[in-house]
Amino acid sequence: MIVAEVEVQGDRGTAINTGFRILAGYIFGKNLPRRPIAMTSPVLQQKGMQIAMTSPVTQIKDGSLWKVQFIMPSAYTLDTLPRPDSPMVKLKSISGYKSATIRFSGCWNDQNLQKYSKILSTFIKDNNVSIKGEAVYAFYNPPWTIPFFRRNEVSYILKE
């Protein structure tokens, strides 16, 4: 898959908000050749290149940084996506991997992320599964979605 990614310092909540704004800038036309990329949530129609951003938006802790990612549609390559204006936005390809994942509805606050990370970590430990790295958080809905209808995930990438 191809992602547009930024690395942001700070606590998780600040990092997701800052990272989302920077990536949204890229999607909305802060790119070369200044073409907007239509998002799927909410759906916006704009003149120019029409590329639907897929969900989820992901967040991964990497040392003292948080990586915030928008996943790009599979129909595009690194060569066909617009180039970001911001040097903070990196387009990169991520190879396929297997993960252990738990899905939950509700808010993607620290309390819920910790709760479901612990449930998944216990399952992983009880089943002698080897993981690599930190948890990956995935958010599928905009913040104005009623919490009961939101889809969120916590994942751990499995060692091969």
trRosetta pair geometry for C-beta under 8 A, 3 or more apart (Angstrom, degrees):
i j d omega theta_ij theta_ji phi_ij phi_ji
1 71 5.7 -21 167 -151 133 104
1 72 7.4 155 175 53 82 71
1 74 6.8 -67 -116 -92 74 84
1 93 7.4 161 84 -153 32 59
1 94 5.3 -15 62 57 81 98
2 71 7.6 119 80 -162 49 58
2 72 4.4 -34 90 52 99 121
2 74 8.0 148 17 -108 92 42
2 76 6.6 -92 48 93 147 91
2 77 7.2 150 -54 -151 150 26
2 78 6.1 -172 -124 -69 132 71
2 81 6.9 -168 139 -28 147 144
2 91 6.4 7 -178 -175 106 91
2 92 7.1 172 -150 89 65 31
2 93 5.4 -35 -96 -97 74 64
2 94 7.5 166 -95 13 23 77
3 58 7.6 -56 -129 41 140 117
3 69 4.1 -14 -173 -164 133 119
3 70 6.5 148 -160 72 74 43
3 71 5.5 -41 -100 -100 83 53
3 72 6.5 -172 -99 -1 25 87
3 91 7.4 176 88 -147 42 49
3 92 6.0 -17 59 62 84 78
3 94 6.1 29 -2 -12 113 120
4 23 5.5 133 111 -139 116 102
4 26 5.7 -170 -178 101 150 154
4 27 7.6 -177 53 -59 162 86
4 69 6.8 146 73 -154 47 63
4 70 4.7 -4 53 55 101 100
4 72 6.4 93 -20 -51 88 106
4 81 7.8 -158 -69 168 104 150
4 84 7.0 130 -146 -65 113 127
4 89 5.6 -9 -175 -169 99 104
4 90 7.4 153 -158 77 49 40
4 91 5.7 -25 -99 -95 67 71
5 23 8.0 -6 -108 -91 14 120
5 67 5.6 -8 -166 -170 115 100
5 68 7.0 153 -151 77 61 44
5 69 4.6 -19 -97 -98 84 87
5 70 8.0 -156 -69 26 46 61
5 89 7.3 136 67 -156 36 53
5 90 5.0 -32 66 65 90 92
5 91 7.7 150 17 -95 79 22
5 92 6.1 -27 15 24 126 111
6 18 8.0 -124 113 120 138 84
6 19 4.8 -178 73 -136 115 85
6 22 4.9 63 -61 89 167 139
6 23 6.0 -135 -5 -54 116 91
6 67 7.4 163 83 -150 38 54
6 68 5.4 -12 60 57 87 94
6 86 7.9 -6 -99 114 119 133
6 88 4.9 30 -131 149 105 101
6 89 5.7 -40 -71 -93 94 56
6 90 7.3 147 -84 15 42 80
7 62 7.1 -65 -130 58 111 129
7 65 4.6 -1 -174 -179 103 137
7 66 7.2 154 -156 76 55 41
7 67 5.5 -28 -98 -95 73 69
7 68 8.0 168 -93 17 24 72
7 88 7.5 -136 41 -163 66 86
8 14 7.6 -153 145 118 124 79
8 15 4.2 153 95 -143 118 81
8 18 4.9 149 -144 88 146 120
8 19 4.6 -119 -15 -59 139 96
8 22 7.8 176 -73 11 118 139
8 65 6.7 129 62 -161 31 80
8 66 5.2 -29 65 63 86 93
8 67 8.0 152 18 -93 74 21
8 68 6.1 12 7 -3 120 115
9 15 7.2 -147 96 -94 14 103
9 64 6.3 9 -129 135 90 95
9 65 5.9 -57 -83 -106 60 67
9 66 7.7 153 -101 15 14 81
10 14 4.0 -73 136 88 138 128
10 15 5.1 176 72 -57 93 83
10 18 7.1 88 40 9 142 142
10 66 7.3 -58 62 9 69 118
11 14 5.1 84 57 16 78 104
11 15 6.7 -148 92 -10 34 95
12 15 5.7 -62 -144 38 26 112
12 16 6.4 22 162 -18 66 105
12 59 7.0 92 -157 151 92 144
12 61 7.6 -53 -92 -76 98 104
12 66 6.4 135 -118 -92 56 147
12 110 6.3 132 59 -89 137 96
12 113 7.6 -131 154 60 163 164
13 16 6.2 -53 -145 33 27 104
13 17 6.6 21 158 -12 61 110
13 109 7.9 7 -87 -137 113 65
13 110 7.2 -66 -46 -43 104 103
14 17 6.0 -64 -151 41 30 108
14 18 6.0 23 158 -14 69 113
15 18 6.0 -57 -139 42 27 106
15 19 5.7 24 164 -15 65 115
15 59 7.0 118 110 -149 111 121
15 65 7.9 137 -130 -176 137 51
15 66 3.5 72 164 47 155 145
15 68 6.5 179 150 -46 86 116
16 19 5.9 -57 -137 44 25 109
16 20 5.9 30 160 -25 62 110
16 57 7.8 102 -157 129 98 125
16 59 5.4 -42 -93 -88 99 146
16 66 7.2 -75 -54 141 61 150
16 68 6.0 147 -121 -105 50 127
16 139 7.9 69 -158 1 136 148
17 20 5.9 -53 -143 34 24 111
17 21 6.6 23 158 -18 60 106
18 21 6.0 -58 -153 34 29 110
18 22 6.6 25 154 -16 65 107
18 68 7.8 167 82 1 69 153
19 22 5.8 -57 -148 37 32 109
19 23 6.2 23 158 -11 68 110
19 59 7.4 141 64 -107 153 96
19 66 6.7 -108 -36 105 142 107
19 67 7.9 115 -128 173 151 25
19 68 2.7 104 145 34 151 153
20 23 6.0 -62 -146 44 28 105
20 24 5.9 32 155 -24 66 109
20 57 6.6 26 -104 -168 98 155
20 68 6.3 -101 -51 170 57 146
21 24 5.6 -52 -142 35 28 113
21 25 6.6 38 153 -26 60 100
22 25 5.7 -50 -160 26 32 116
22 26 7.1 32 145 -16 62 100
22 68 7.9 115 53 75 108 128
22 86 6.2 -123 -167 99 100 170
22 88 5.7 -58 -173 98 146 134
22 89 6.4 -170 148 -66 103 95
23 26 5.5 -47 -156 31 41 114
23 27 6.4 39 148 -17 69 104
23 57 7.8 152 82 -133 154 113
23 68 6.5 -129 -21 117 133 107
23 69 7.8 136 -99 -152 154 19
23 70 4.9 155 173 -18 138 120
23 89 6.5 135 -101 -113 61 111
24 27 5.5 -54 -146 39 37 112
24 28 5.9 23 158 -10 70 113
24 39 7.9 -18 -128 -59 82 144
25 28 6.1 -65 -139 46 25 102
25 29 7.9 -77 178 58 53 57
25 30 4.2 -2 154 18 91 141
25 85 7.8 -86 137 50 109 112
25 86 6.7 69 96 -21 130 133
26 30 5.5 -72 -87 70 37 91
26 31 5.6 70 -159 -59 68 107
26 37 7.6 -5 128 26 74 124
26 70 7.9 -168 73 32 122 141
26 82 7.9 170 -180 89 83 108
26 84 4.8 -34 -120 -117 118 99
26 85 7.4 -165 -104 26 70 79
26 86 6.7 -93 -70 29 97 110
26 89 4.8 129 -72 -125 142 165
27 36 7.0 38 148 -163 55 70
27 37 4.7 -92 -150 65 67 101
27 39 5.8 49 162 -61 145 100
27 53 5.8 -31 -124 -45 133 142
27 70 6.8 -99 -60 155 123 176
28 36 5.5 -11 -155 -126 37 100
28 37 7.8 -81 -55 42 25 68
29 34 5.5 29 -173 -168 92 62
29 35 6.6 -151 -119 95 74 11
29 36 4.5 -34 -61 -75 91 75
29 48 7.9 78 -102 69 102 166
30 84 7.0 24 113 -159 84 69
30 85 4.4 -93 167 28 80 126
30 86 6.3 35 135 -21 126 96
31 34 6.6 172 72 -83 59 26
31 35 6.6 -58 80 48 111 65
31 37 7.7 36 16 -18 152 107
31 82 3.7 82 138 131 136 122
31 83 5.9 153 -170 77 86 41
31 84 5.4 -52 -108 -105 86 34
31 85 5.8 -120 -84 -23 28 80
32 82 6.2 172 73 -174 40 89
32 83 4.4 -12 52 62 99 102
32 85 6.8 123 -33 -75 78 71
33 82 6.5 -116 23 -129 56 106
34 48 8.0 -105 113 -131 65 153
34 82 7.9 -170 -1 -156 14 142
35 48 4.2 -173 -145 168 86 126
35 49 4.0 57 156 17 138 109
35 82 5.3 -168 54 -75 98 141
36 44 7.7 -77 153 108 138 123
36 46 4.4 -4 72 92 145 150
36 47 7.9 84 35 68 114 47
36 48 5.5 110 34 68 77 133
36 49 7.2 -180 69 61 46 77
37 49 6.6 -23 -90 102 65 104
37 50 7.9 118 -143 -154 45 23
37 51 4.3 -37 -144 64 94 102
37 52 7.9 -175 169 -75 81 9
37 53 6.1 85 131 -49 111 96
37 81 7.8 6 -88 -150 143 89
37 82 6.8 -144 -48 21 111 120
38 43 7.0 25 170 -160 113 62
38 44 5.3 -158 -141 73 84 76
38 45 6.5 9 -114 -102 138 37
38 46 6.1 179 -80 24 91 93
38 50 5.3 5 2 -151 124 72
38 51 6.6 158 34 62 73 39
38 52 5.5 -32 89 -92 95 58
38 53 7.4 -154 100 0 44 79
39 42 6.9 63 93 60 108 40
39 43 7.3 -144 92 -106 63 31
39 44 6.1 45 41 18 81 104
39 52 7.2 77 -162 -155 15 59
39 53 4.7 -24 -119 38 65 116
40 43 6.2 -7 -155 -85 38 76
40 52 5.0 62 -64 -175 94 105
40 53 6.0 -132 -1 71 85 64
40 54 6.5 35 -2 -112 141 34
40 55 6.4 -110 68 -24 125 91
41 55 6.2 22 7 -57 130 127
41 140 7.9 106 -10 159 163 56
41 141 6.5 -131 -173 -140 157 44
41 142 5.0 -163 149 -33 108 99
42 142 6.5 -15 -41 -28 75 155
45 50 7.6 -4 -140 -119 68 120
46 50 7.5 166 62 -96 69 81
49 82 6.8 170 51 -44 155 114
51 72 7.3 -8 158 -158 126 94
51 73 6.0 -147 -173 19 88 124
51 76 6.3 22 -139 -49 132 145
51 81 7.3 134 -176 -118 176 78
52 73 5.8 79 70 -60 75 131
53 70 5.4 -34 -161 176 128 120
53 71 7.4 121 -176 73 78 53
53 72 6.7 -60 -125 -112 69 50
53 73 7.2 -123 -113 -34 24 84
54 71 5.1 -54 76 96 99 101
54 72 7.1 75 21 159 94 10
54 73 5.6 126 -28 -84 106 62
54 74 8.0 23 -20 -18 149 76
55 71 7.3 74 177 45 11 110
55 139 7.6 -89 -166 105 110 52
55 140 4.5 98 143 -142 137 65
55 141 7.5 42 -147 -55 162 36
56 71 6.8 57 57 7 48 123
56 138 3.7 85 91 -176 160 96
56 139 5.5 137 -168 60 108 34
56 140 4.7 -66 -98 -78 93 66
56 151 7.9 -119 -89 104 115 99
56 153 7.0 -139 -32 28 167 110
57 68 6.9 1 174 -174 101 88
57 69 6.9 166 -163 82 56 52
57 70 5.9 -25 -112 -95 80 63
57 71 7.9 -150 -94 2 34 82
57 138 7.3 149 72 -154 40 56
57 139 5.0 -24 60 63 91 95
57 140 8.0 -177 17 -80 69 25
58 67 7.8 1 110 109 92 90
58 68 7.3 168 88 -153 50 43
58 69 4.6 -8 58 56 95 104
58 71 7.1 65 -5 -41 109 101
58 136 5.7 -10 -167 -180 119 100
58 137 6.5 148 -158 80 61 52
58 138 5.0 -24 -99 -97 82 73
58 139 7.7 172 -86 17 33 71
59 66 5.8 -8 -167 -179 95 112
59 67 7.0 159 -153 81 43 54
59 68 5.4 -7 -102 -103 79 70
59 69 7.6 -169 -71 19 36 75
59 136 7.4 151 74 -163 43 55
59 137 4.5 -16 59 61 95 106
59 138 8.0 -173 20 -74 69 33
59 139 7.5 30 -4 -5 106 108
60 66 7.0 148 73 -161 40 61
60 67 4.5 -12 59 56 95 104
60 69 7.5 20 3 -5 105 114
60 133 7.5 -5 -169 160 118 128
60 134 6.2 133 -171 80 77 107
60 135 7.7 -161 -128 98 66 44
60 136 5.0 -19 -90 -111 97 76
60 137 7.4 -173 -71 22 47 71
61 65 7.6 147 -161 87 50 47
61 66 5.9 -35 -101 -103 55 71
61 67 8.0 -154 -71 17 8 78
61 134 4.4 -85 63 134 94 165
61 135 7.3 41 19 53 104 72
62 65 4.9 -24 72 74 91 96
62 66 7.2 145 22 -109 79 19
62 67 5.5 49 -6 -22 125 106
62 134 7.1 -142 -73 24 46 131
72 76 5.7 -75 150 65 121 123
72 81 6.2 -43 -144 -92 158 139
72 91 7.7 19 -23 -141 147 100
73 76 5.6 81 75 6 85 102
76 80 4.8 -136 -153 83 84 114
76 81 5.3 88 157 -61 135 87
77 80 4.9 83 47 10 78 100
77 81 7.4 -143 84 -11 39 86
78 81 6.5 -52 -146 26 29 109
78 91 5.6 144 -136 128 85 120
78 92 7.7 19 -103 -118 122 20
78 93 6.1 -76 -50 -45 120 104
81 91 5.8 171 81 -131 141 151
83 91 7.8 -103 -123 -2 52 134
84 87 7.8 160 107 -78 112 18
84 88 7.9 -105 143 66 143 57
84 89 3.6 -153 -148 83 165 124
84 90 7.7 -82 25 -63 146 19
84 91 6.9 171 -14 -32 109 97
85 89 7.9 53 53 32 51 127
86 89 4.7 84 75 0 101 99
94 97 7.8 -59 156 -4 100 111
97 157 5.2 -10 147 -146 143 107
97 158 7.2 167 168 45 93 73
98 157 7.5 111 79 -159 46 62
98 158 4.6 -32 94 42 95 124
98 160 7.7 118 28 -93 109 73
99 136 7.3 -59 -138 40 148 128
99 155 4.3 18 163 -175 139 117
99 156 6.2 159 -159 76 86 37
99 157 5.2 -51 -98 -100 91 46
99 158 6.0 -170 -103 -11 30 86
100 120 6.2 148 126 -172 107 106
100 123 7.0 -175 175 100 134 115
100 124 5.6 151 80 -86 166 103
100 129 6.1 91 -49 126 144 159
100 131 7.0 -81 25 -88 117 115
100 155 6.7 154 79 -153 45 65
100 156 5.1 -6 55 54 95 93
100 158 6.2 98 -21 -63 86 101
101 120 7.5 -33 -156 -125 15 138
101 153 5.3 -6 -170 -171 109 121
101 154 7.0 162 -150 84 60 44
101 155 4.2 -18 -98 -98 87 92
101 156 7.9 -168 -73 22 51 56
102 116 5.1 -163 98 -177 129 105
102 119 6.0 115 -124 92 172 112
102 120 4.4 -135 -10 -72 126 111
102 123 7.7 136 -64 21 120 146
102 153 6.7 156 79 -152 42 68
102 154 5.4 -5 55 56 93 91
102 155 7.8 -177 21 -77 57 51
103 151 6.5 -24 -164 -161 108 87
103 152 7.2 143 -158 79 57 46
103 153 5.1 -30 -99 -96 64 86
104 112 6.5 -164 108 180 143 113
104 116 5.2 -124 -13 -85 143 146
104 152 5.5 -32 70 70 77 97
104 153 7.5 147 20 -93 68 37
104 154 7.7 14 10 0 111 95
105 147 6.8 111 153 154 86 66
105 148 5.8 33 149 -164 136 34
105 149 6.9 70 -150 -11 123 2
105 150 5.4 129 -156 67 70 68
105 151 6.6 -35 -97 -89 71 42
105 152 7.1 137 -113 19 21 90
106 112 5.6 -173 101 -110 124 152
106 147 4.8 22 -140 173 43 108
106 148 7.2 22 -78 -87 57 36
106 150 6.3 -102 46 60 14 116
106 152 7.2 -68 62 19 66 130
107 112 6.0 159 81 -2 70 144
107 147 5.2 -39 -48 -122 71 122
107 150 7.3 81 -82 48 29 157
108 112 6.4 -106 -126 75 29 127
108 113 6.5 54 -171 -57 68 103
108 137 6.8 115 -166 176 120 124
108 139 5.2 -49 -48 -99 166 116
108 150 7.4 -123 -33 149 92 144
108 152 4.9 173 -86 -115 101 144
109 112 5.4 90 56 15 72 98
109 113 7.0 -141 98 -4 34 94
110 113 5.7 -60 -142 42 31 110
110 114 6.0 30 161 -19 68 108
111 114 6.1 -59 -148 37 24 108
111 115 6.3 26 154 -22 62 109
112 115 5.4 -52 -143 35 33 115
112 116 6.2 16 164 -6 68 108
112 152 7.3 62 129 88 131 155
113 116 6.4 -62 -142 45 26 98
113 117 5.9 31 157 -23 63 112
113 135 7.7 145 179 113 99 148
113 137 5.9 -21 -128 -106 123 131
113 154 6.4 136 -150 -83 69 121
114 117 5.6 -55 -140 37 27 113
114 118 6.3 29 159 -21 63 106
115 118 6.1 -62 -158 33 24 109
115 119 6.7 22 150 -16 63 106
116 119 5.4 -45 -143 35 41 114
116 120 6.2 37 157 -15 68 105
116 152 7.9 148 33 110 164 109
116 154 4.7 156 114 8 109 135
117 120 5.9 -59 -147 43 29 107
117 121 6.0 32 154 -23 65 110
117 135 5.1 -58 -121 -79 115 162
117 154 5.0 -132 -78 -170 67 155
118 121 5.6 -52 -140 37 29 113
118 122 6.4 33 158 -21 63 104
119 122 6.0 -57 -154 33 27 111
119 123 6.6 27 150 -17 62 106
120 123 5.6 -53 -150 36 35 113
120 124 6.3 37 152 -21 67 105
120 135 7.8 110 77 -117 137 116
120 154 5.5 -155 2 100 150 114
120 155 7.9 -124 -172 -109 161 23
120 156 6.6 162 140 -7 124 110
121 124 5.6 -53 -146 35 32 113
121 125 6.3 30 156 -17 65 107
121 156 7.7 101 -88 -40 67 146
122 125 5.8 -55 -145 39 30 109
122 126 6.1 28 157 -18 65 111
123 126 5.9 -58 -142 40 27 110
123 127 6.2 3 163 0 63 115
124 127 6.3 -75 -147 49 23 96
124 129 4.6 -93 -155 62 75 112
124 131 6.1 -7 -168 -32 148 123
124 156 6.3 -6 -81 54 154 149
125 128 7.6 28 -177 -72 32 36
125 129 7.9 -76 -52 40 20 78
129 158 6.4 -67 177 -123 108 104
130 158 6.8 88 82 -163 63 71
130 159 4.0 -40 113 33 110 124
131 156 4.1 -24 -139 155 142 123
131 157 6.4 114 -161 73 82 49
131 158 6.0 -65 -106 -106 61 42
131 159 6.4 -170 -122 -19 7 85
132 157 5.5 -47 60 90 84 102
132 158 7.6 53 10 147 84 12
132 159 5.1 106 -35 -76 102 83
133 136 8.0 37 115 -45 122 91
133 156 7.5 172 78 -155 79 74
133 157 5.8 28 46 41 119 113
135 154 5.3 -20 -169 -166 125 96
135 155 6.8 134 -162 67 69 40
135 156 5.9 -54 -105 -78 61 79
136 153 8.0 2 103 109 84 97
136 154 7.4 143 73 -161 50 46
136 155 4.5 -25 61 66 101 97
136 156 7.3 164 13 -87 85 29
136 157 7.0 67 -15 -35 126 89
137 152 7.3 -17 -171 -173 86 99
137 153 7.3 158 -158 85 42 58
137 154 6.0 -18 -102 -103 66 67
138 152 6.7 157 86 -162 62 51
138 153 4.2 1 53 54 109 102
138 154 7.9 -162 20 -71 78 24
138 155 6.7 35 -10 -3 114 114
139 150 7.8 -25 -156 -176 80 113
139 152 5.6 -7 -106 -113 62 85
140 150 7.1 151 62 -172 87 68
140 151 4.1 -8 44 76 139 101
140 152 6.9 -143 12 -75 88 41
140 153 7.9 65 -29 -6 106 96
141 145 3.9 -38 159 13 133 158
141 149 7.1 125 -104 112 167 84
141 150 4.5 -129 42 -126 138 77
141 151 6.2 114 -22 31 105 71
142 145 5.7 124 65 -22 64 95
145 149 5.5 -117 171 86 104 103
145 150 5.1 128 102 -79 123 84
146 149 4.9 64 70 17 90 108
146 150 7.5 -151 90 -29 43 84
147 150 5.5 -43 -149 7 40 119
